Amino acid sequence: MSLARGFILSVCTTILAQCAVNAQQPPPPASRSPHYRVPEKGKIPVAFVISDDAVTIDFAGPWQVFKDVFIQSRGKTLAEQSVFSLYTVSDSRQPVGTFGGMQIIPDYTFDNAPEPTIVVIPAQKGRSTKMLTWIQKMSLQSDVVMSVCTGANVLGDAGLLRGKPATTHHLFYSELHNAFPDVLLQKNRRFVQSDPIIFAAGGLSSGMDLALHIVKLYVGASRAEETAKLLEYEGTGWEGDGTEVAGDRRSKPN
């Protein structure tokens, strides 16, 4: 077994064992389209759902992307110019141990979290009823609900991917298909838009591509490019619809 596969397998074994255990029927999706508007005052709230063994880059990559989006006309300081307000949410405010040992104290619980405009769901172990119910509710209220890596399984357990296209880390295509055979699995994609609200990114660093794509929807390609440059991020997968470029060194096997 390769080191990379061993790394991901160790994160996801428990996740896959829990698939569909807590799944509930979500309410019928509302027929609506997000507006992707930046408010004149205030910031766009972004909630990061975390539980034990959350994969660090899955949420830290998108976190840094959203954090580093600035519009100079909004104020004189970086704090005033920033566009997004970020926070973590979990079942409780007890420390969460991420994969690799980082300890994070969530900012909010599912009972008291501010209503987010964007929700980010990394690969993780959690599948509580409160988590799945909250994610279902946010899919009816938020502009964006995005998964990264096997965070797609969380969306699947919440019943939000039935009959829709989605993707995940390339080592777990079969696992996603077997757990959720009605999901339209898309291979060799940096990210997939499943419906007007739901997005799914491939593994690990592809979460940054999806986050930059979401940034582009809100502030335009030029400012998204500025953000990528600020991050010294050389990937270009965010610029299109998530399709891998032929011959790209990051392209994934079938």
URWOPE-V557896 format. One record per residue. N is the residue number from 1. RES is the residue in one small letter. PSI is psi as a letter, one per 30 degrees, with the letter a starting at -180 (* if undefined). NEAR is the number of other C-alpha atoms within 8 Angstrom. Layout:
<<N/RES/PSI/NEAR> <N/RES/PSI/NEAR>>
This chain:
<<1/m/k/4> <2/s/l/5> <3/l/e/6> <4/a/e/6> <5/r/e/9> <6/g/e/9> <7/f/e/8> <8/i/e/8> <9/l/e/8> <10/s/f/7> <11/v/e/14> <12/c/f/12> <13/t/e/8> <14/t/e/8> <15/i/e/12> <16/l/e/10> <17/a/f/6> <18/q/f/9> <19/c/k/13> <20/a/f/8> <21/v/e/6> <22/n/g/11> <23/a/k/11> <24/q/l/9> <25/q/j/6> <26/p/l/11> <27/p/l/5> <28/p/k/4> <29/p/k/7> <30/a/k/5> <31/s/j/4> <32/r/l/5> <33/s/k/7> <34/p/l/9> <35/h/f/5> <36/y/h/7> <37/r/k/5> <38/v/k/9> <39/p/k/7> <40/e/e/5> <41/k/l/5> <42/g/l/6> <43/k/l/10> <44/i/j/12> <45/p/k/12> <46/v/j/13> <47/a/k/13> <48/f/j/13> <49/v/k/11> <50/i/k/14> <51/s/a/13> <52/d/k/11> <53/d/g/13> <54/a/k/15> <55/v/k/12> <56/t/e/9> <57/i/f/8> <58/d/e/16> <59/f/e/15> <60/a/e/8> <61/g/e/11> <62/p/e/13> <63/w/e/9> <64/q/e/8> <65/v/e/14> <66/f/e/13> <67/k/e/11> <68/d/g/10> <69/v/j/13> <70/f/k/9> <71/i/j/8> <72/q/e/7> <73/s/f/6> <74/r/f/10> <75/g/a/8> <76/k/f/8> <77/t/l/6> <78/l/e/8> <79/a/e/5> <80/e/e/8> <81/q/f/13> <82/s/k/14> <83/v/e/13> <84/f/k/11> <85/s/k/10> <86/l/k/11> <87/y/l/11> <88/t/l/11> <89/v/k/14> <90/s/a/13> <91/d/e/10> <92/s/l/8> <93/r/g/10> <94/q/k/6> <95/p/k/8> <96/v/k/12> <97/g/j/12> <98/t/l/14> <99/f/k/11> <100/g/f/6> <101/g/f/6> <102/m/k/7> <103/q/k/8> <104/i/k/8> <105/i/j/8> <106/p/k/15> <107/d/e/8> <108/y/l/13> <109/t/l/12> <110/f/f/12> <111/d/f/5> <112/n/g/6> <113/a/k/8> <114/p/l/4> <115/e/k/7> <116/p/l/11> <117/t/e/12> <118/i/k/13> <119/v/k/14> <120/v/k/13> <121/i/j/14> <122/p/l/16> <123/a/k/17> <124/q/l/15> <125/k/f/12> <126/g/k/9> <127/r/h/10> <128/s/l/8> <129/t/e/7> <130/k/e/8> <131/m/e/12> <132/l/e/15> <133/t/e/11> <134/w/e/9> <135/i/e/10> <136/q/e/13> <137/k/e/9> <138/m/f/12> <139/s/f/13> <140/l/f/8> <141/q/e/7> <142/s/l/14> <143/d/e/12> <144/v/k/12> <145/v/j/14> <146/m/k/12> <147/s/l/16> <148/v/k/20> <149/c/b/17> <150/t/g/15> <151/g/f/13> <152/a/e/15> <153/n/e/11> <154/v/e/13> <155/l/e/12> <156/g/e/14> <157/d/f/15> <158/a/f/14> <159/g/g/12> <160/l/g/10> <161/l/g/11> <162/r/k/9> <163/g/g/7> <164/k/l/10> <165/p/k/12> <166/a/l/16> <167/t/l/16> <168/t/a/16> <169/h/k/11> <170/h/f/12> <171/l/f/6> <172/f/g/9> <173/y/e/12> <174/s/e/7> <175/e/e/8> <176/l/e/13> <177/h/e/11> <178/n/e/7> <179/a/e/9> <180/f/i/9> <181/p/f/8> <182/d/f/8> <183/v/k/12> <184/l/i/9> <185/l/k/10> <186/q/j/9> <187/k/l/9> <188/n/h/11> <189/r/k/12> <190/r/e/14> <191/f/l/17> <192/v/k/14> <193/q/j/12> <194/s/e/12> <195/d/a/7> <196/p/f/8> <197/i/e/13> <198/i/k/12> <199/f/k/14> <200/a/k/16> <201/a/l/17> <202/g/a/15> <203/g/k/13> <204/l/c/10> <205/s/f/9> <206/s/f/13> <207/g/e/18> <208/m/e/11> <209/d/e/15> <210/l/e/14> <211/a/e/12> <212/l/e/15> <213/h/e/12> <214/i/e/8> <215/v/e/12> <216/k/e/12> <217/l/e/9> <218/y/e/9> <219/v/g/10> <220/g/l/9> <221/a/e/9> <222/s/e/8> <223/r/e/11> <224/a/e/14> <225/e/e/8> <226/e/e/8> <227/t/e/12> <228/a/e/12> <229/k/e/9> <230/l/e/8> <231/l/f/8> <232/e/h/6> <233/y/k/7> <234/e/f/6> <235/g/k/6> <236/t/g/6> <237/g/f/13> <238/w/f/14> <239/e/f/8> <240/g/b/7> <241/d/g/9> <242/g/f/13> <243/t/k/10> <244/e/k/10> <245/v/k/7> <246/a/k/5> <247/g/f/5> <248/d/k/7> <249/r/f/4> <250/r/f/4> <251/s/k/10> <252/k/k/7> <253/p/l/5> <254/n/*/5>>
